Amino acid sequence: MKEKAVFCWSGGKDSALCLHRVLAGGKYEVHYLLTTLNENYRRISMHGVREELLDAQAAAVGIPLLKIFVHEGTNSEYEKKMEALLLRLRDKEGITKVIFGDIFLEDLRKYREDNLAKVNMKAVFPLWKQDTKRLLQDFIGRGFETVLCCTNDAFLGEEWCGRKIDRSFLEELPANVDPCGENGEYHTFCFAGPLFNKRIAVKTGEKIYRPLEVKESERKNSRTQGFWYCELLKAD
């Protein structure tokens, strides 16, 4: 019997590849995709992709989408809302597993596991400790298509933002950038591939630079000065 699970969905390449593998593996029955959005702007909190594109993804995947809207953007607000939702899923639907596409960030994994322990649920990491170059090669080889919607200026400049991931992307990626961007070097939006029942028509809009909002003393200790965002729009 399959274990009931909810999948934490970012809309990017790691989520897409991870979910594709999970569904193919047959061990888990994924009841929902779960995404956190900014309530004020109706965009995915992690990288600013519009809610309408997230909805299009979920429809193309064919799994119901649950949304957590945050207003303040604090960890405590996120944790309270996440806990309330997960308790409802556990108690009313018997869901006991939460699946993540994280690969090697130990502190993030511990954070997720500790929070889930509070509601007596378990985290699952199907991509954990796998070679990120091979993961990206597998992603490309399976026919997935994705576009960079956000780049960290400590690693990738404006010219990378809005670029599609293909074999030339992997070949030209700077040596100090993890192939999957696991250290936050970049974020993506996946719009086509074997996970989806149809291609999501998107086009790139303007690029916006946002400086990192930290104290000057903290800024000196960080190579990151800001982030480039590429506006993604529905093309149809």
C-alpha positions in Angstrom: 0.0 0.0 0.0 1.4 3.4 -1.0 2.2 5.9 1.8 0.2 9.1 1.7 2.3 12.2 1.1 2.3 15.9 0.3 5.0 17.3 -2.0 6.6 20.7 -1.2 6.6 22.3 -4.6 8.8 25.3 -5.6 8.0 25.2 -9.3 11.6 24.8 -10.2 13.7 22.1 -11.8 14.6 20.1 -8.7 11.0 19.9 -7.7 10.0 18.7 -11.1 12.6 16.0 -11.4 12.1 14.9 -7.8 8.3 14.6 -8.2 8.7 12.8 -11.5 10.9 10.2 -9.9 8.6 9.9 -6.9 5.6 9.2 -9.1 7.5 6.7 -11.2 8.8 4.9 -8.1 5.3 4.1 -6.9 6.1 4.1 -3.1 4.2 7.3 -2.3 0.7 8.5 -3.2 1.1 12.3 -3.6 -2.2 13.9 -2.6 -1.2 17.5 -2.9 1.5 19.9 -4.1 2.2 22.6 -1.4 3.6 26.0 -2.1 4.2 29.2 -0.1 3.3 32.5 -1.6 3.6 36.1 -0.7 0.0 37.3 0.1 0.7 40.9 -0.9 2.1 40.2 -4.4 0.5 36.8 -5.1 3.9 35.3 -6.0 5.9 32.3 -4.9 7.9 33.4 -1.9 11.2 31.8 -3.0 11.7 33.5 -6.4 8.7 35.7 -7.3 7.0 33.7 -10.0 3.4 34.7 -10.5 0.6 32.7 -8.9 -1.1 32.2 -12.3 2.0 30.4 -13.6 2.0 28.2 -10.4 -1.6 27.3 -11.1 -0.8 26.4 -14.7 1.9 24.1 -13.4 -0.3 22.3 -11.0 -3.0 21.9 -13.6 -0.4 20.4 -16.0 0.9 18.0 -13.3 -2.7 17.0 -12.4 -2.2 17.0 -8.6 -4.3 19.4 -6.4 -2.4 22.5 -5.2 -2.4 23.8 -1.6 -1.2 27.3 -1.0 0.2 28.9 2.2 0.0 32.7 2.0 2.4 34.7 4.2 2.1 38.4 4.9 5.0 39.2 7.3 7.5 36.9 5.7 8.9 35.8 9.1 9.9 32.2 10.0 7.5 32.2 12.9 4.5 33.2 10.6 5.5 30.5 8.1 5.9 27.8 10.7 2.6 28.5 12.4 0.7 28.4 9.1 2.6 25.3 7.9 1.9 23.5 11.2 -1.8 24.2 11.1 -2.1 22.9 7.5 0.0 19.8 8.2 -2.0 18.9 11.3 -5.2 19.1 9.2 -3.7 16.9 6.5 -2.5 14.4 9.1 -5.7 14.2 11.2 -8.3 14.4 8.5 -6.6 12.6 5.6 -4.0 10.4 7.2 -1.0 12.0 5.4 2.2 11.3 7.3 5.0 12.1 4.8 6.2 15.4 3.3 8.5 15.2 0.3 11.2 17.7 -0.5 13.6 18.2 -3.4 16.6 19.3 -1.3 19.9 17.8 -2.2 22.7 18.6 0.3 22.0 21.5 2.7 22.3 19.8 6.1 20.9 22.7 8.1 17.9 23.1 5.9 17.2 19.4 6.2 17.4 19.5 10.0 15.1 22.5 10.1 12.5 20.7 8.0 12.8 17.5 10.1 12.6 19.3 13.4 9.4 21.2 12.3 7.8 18.0 11.1 8.6 16.2 14.3 6.4 18.7 16.1 3.4 17.4 14.2 4.5 13.7 14.2 5.2 13.6 10.4 8.3 12.6 8.5 10.4 14.3 5.8 11.4 12.4 2.7 14.4 13.6 0.5 14.5 11.5 -2.7 17.4 13.5 -4.2 19.5 13.6 -1.1 23.3 13.6 -1.6 23.1 12.8 -5.3 25.6 14.3 -7.7 24.1 17.6 -8.8 25.8 17.6 -12.2 24.3 14.2 -12.9 20.9 15.3 -11.7 21.0 18.3 -14.1 22.1 16.0 -16.9 19.2 13.7 -16.1 16.8 16.6 -16.0 17.9 17.8 -19.5 18.1 14.3 -20.9 14.5 13.5 -19.9 13.3 16.5 -21.9 12.4 18.9 -19.1 12.5 22.6 -19.9 13.1 25.4 -17.4 14.1 29.0 -17.3 16.1 30.9 -14.7 13.8 33.4 -13.0 16.2 34.6 -10.3 20.0 34.8 -10.0 22.3 35.7 -7.1 24.8 38.4 -8.3 27.6 36.9 -6.3 27.6 34.0 -8.8 25.6 34.9 -12.0 24.9 38.2 -13.6 22.0 39.7 -15.4 22.8 37.9 -18.6 22.0 34.5 -17.0 18.6 35.6 -15.7 15.9 34.5 -18.2 18.1 31.9 -19.8 16.9 28.4 -20.4 18.7 25.4 -19.1 20.2 23.1 -21.7 23.5 21.4 -22.3 25.3 24.6 -23.2 24.1 26.1 -19.9 25.8 23.3 -18.0 29.0 23.6 -20.1 29.2 27.4 -19.6 28.3 27.5 -15.9 31.1 29.0 -13.8 33.1 26.5 -11.7 32.0 28.2 -8.4 28.3 27.6 -9.2 26.7 24.3 -8.1 25.1 22.8 -11.2 21.7 22.7 -9.5 22.1 26.0 -7.8 21.8 24.3 -4.5 23.6 27.1 -2.6 21.0 29.6 -3.8 23.0 30.7 -6.9 19.9 30.6 -9.0 16.2 29.6 -9.1 14.1 28.3 -12.0 10.6 27.8 -13.3 9.9 24.5 -15.1 7.4 24.8 -17.9 7.6 21.5 -19.9 8.7 17.9 -19.6 7.4 14.3 -18.9 5.8 15.4 -15.6 3.4 17.7 -17.4 0.4 16.8 -19.5 0.9 19.9 -21.6 3.5 22.6 -22.2 3.1 25.8 -20.3 3.5 28.7 -22.6 5.7 31.4 -21.0 7.6 34.4 -22.2 10.3 36.5 -20.5 9.6 40.1 -19.5 11.7 42.8 -17.9 14.6 42.1 -15.6 14.7 43.8 -12.2 17.6 44.1 -9.8 16.9 44.1 -6.1 19.7 44.9 -3.7 20.1 42.7 -0.6 18.2 44.2 2.3 20.6 43.8 5.1 22.6 46.0 7.5 25.8 47.4 6.0 27.9 45.5 8.5 26.3 42.3 7.4 26.7 43.2 3.7 30.5 43.4 4.0 30.6 39.8 5.1 28.5 38.6 2.1 29.6 38.4 -1.5 25.9 38.8 -2.5 24.9 42.4 -3.1 21.5 41.6 -4.6 19.5 39.5 -7.0 18.3 39.7 -10.6 14.7 38.7 -11.3 13.2 38.0 -14.7 9.5 38.5 -15.0 7.8 35.5 -16.4 4.4 35.9 -18.2 1.9 33.6 -19.7 2.4 33.6 -23.5 -1.0 32.4 -24.6 
